[in-house]
Amino acid sequence: MSRCFDSIFSEIDSMAKDIQFLVWASYLEIYKENVWDLLSSNHKEKLMLHEKKDSGVYVKDLSSFIVKSADELQWV
């Protein structure tokens, strides 16, 4: 995952300087059909997968955070 994070921010850095990007990050675990938000302060709360025809699969109430560098994504 670390190389993916580095690659994402390298691509952003190589783009034209007049373009701005906003990177959001979430971290979840799916195990035995249970979904867990690994960044939540309430680790015991199970979340549910949902699907919308226009936007696809999503996890309701999954926390997400704005990150500014690959270093900020090194949670594990």
C-alpha positions in Angstrom: 0.0 0.0 0.0 2.9 2.3 0.7 3.9 2.4 -2.9 0.4 3.1 -4.0 0.3 6.1 -1.7 3.6 7.4 -3.0 2.4 6.9 -6.5 -0.8 8.9 -6.0 1.0 11.9 -4.5 3.8 11.7 -7.1 1.2 12.0 -9.8 -0.4 14.9 -8.1 3.0 16.6 -7.7 3.7 16.1 -11.5 0.5 17.8 -12.6 0.3 21.4 -13.5 0.6 23.7 -10.5 -2.6 25.5 -11.3 -4.7 22.3 -10.6 -5.7 21.6 -7.1 -6.5 18.1 -5.7 -8.4 17.1 -2.5 -7.5 13.6 -1.3 -9.8 11.8 1.2 -8.8 8.6 2.9 -10.8 5.9 4.7 -9.7 2.6 6.1 -12.0 -0.3 6.5 -11.9 -4.1 7.1 -14.4 -6.6 5.8 -14.2 -9.9 7.6 -16.8 -12.6 7.6 -19.4 -10.3 6.1 -18.8 -7.7 8.8 -17.6 -4.2 8.0 -15.4 -2.3 10.5 -14.2 1.3 10.3 -10.6 1.1 11.4 -10.3 4.9 11.8 -13.4 5.3 14.0 -13.1 5.9 17.7 -16.0 3.4 18.1 -14.3 0.1 16.9 -17.2 -2.1 18.0 -19.8 -0.5 15.7 -20.5 -2.6 12.6 -21.2 -0.8 9.4 -23.2 -1.9 6.4 -22.4 -2.0 2.6 -25.0 -0.2 0.4 -25.3 0.2 -3.3 -26.7 3.1 -5.4 -27.2 2.7 -9.2 -25.7 6.0 -10.0 -22.7 6.0 -7.6 -22.0 2.3 -6.8 -21.1 0.6 -3.6 -20.5 2.6 -0.4 -20.3 2.2 3.3 -22.7 4.3 5.3 -21.1 6.3 8.1 -17.6 5.3 7.1 -15.2 8.0 8.4 -12.9 9.8 6.0 -10.1 12.3 6.5 -8.4 14.8 4.2 -4.7 13.9 3.7 -2.0 16.1 2.3 0.9 13.6 1.8 1.7 9.9 1.6 3.2 10.1 5.1 -0.2 10.9 6.5 -1.5 7.7 5.1 0.9 5.5 7.0 -1.5 4.4 9.7 -0.5 0.8 9.9 
